[in-house]
Amino acid sequence: MKKKLVVLTGAGISAESGIKTFRDSAGLWEGHNVNEVATPEGFAVNPALVLDFYNQRRRELQKVQPNLGHHILAELEDDFDVTIITQNVDNLHERAGSNKVIHLHGELTKVQSTTNPQYIIEWISDLNIGDLDKDGNQLRPNIVWFGEEVPALEYAISLTEQADYLVVIGTSLQVYPAAGLIHHTQALCPIFYIDPKPASLYNLQNSIQVIAKIATEGLPILRDKLNLLNRSK
Ligand code: APR
């Protein structure tokens, strides 16, 4: 039986593919205040601006490629039962070949009904005012905005509880409930954290190994450590 490896990723894993992180740029996200483009209130005030913002992000996604970090995570499936829980809305894990990817904060390549969040469909082109669901209601990006429920949270918690190893990559661990997932591991589950500017991890009984490097440098190191652990069991 393969060991269960749960990987929590954030914006840092995609940084070397050319997608900007959120908190490395003075509180602005691609030049916008987060409240304007990542809250239901912002969407109510200026839906066209919000749709355009995500249209730009969706177009950008077609120009970028998965990096070595995404590829190594996909290759780890040869030796581990890997589940990726990502905070990212890009599809770079899937494009690198990872088979089990849970998107805590939604997906750029999907849209949902403004009246029924469970009505979700694939969407690769621009989304505009007047694009409607089957009942005639406006569609919106399938993004979990600040203040909204995180539908995949319970599932992510149960996976984390069952993990043999938890790997955390490229996240400032500032946004909850995602950041709280690390507290759902069993005490014996080792935690590895790859980030050039790692946040402090408090109140954990687990063994914690911080690899203070960018993802493409830290993941080869992690792969070696995991292979050693796998061989010694
Ligand atoms: N490799 C690995 N990590 C990196 C790299 C890199 N090349 N470059 C930067 N980082 C790290 C930063 O040091 C930082 O700790 O990535 C982290 C990015 O943190 P944030 O910008 O806060 O992104 P994230 O933690 O994913 O944000 C969580 O906040 O805005 C919301 O919903 C959005 O999912 C997002 C959530």
Residues whose N, C-alpha, C, O or C-beta is under 5 A from the ligand:
A	BS01	APR	G10 A11 G12 I13 A15 E16 T21 F22 R23 D24 Q87 N88 H105 G170 T171 S172 L173 V175 I194 D195 P196 K197 K213 I214 A215
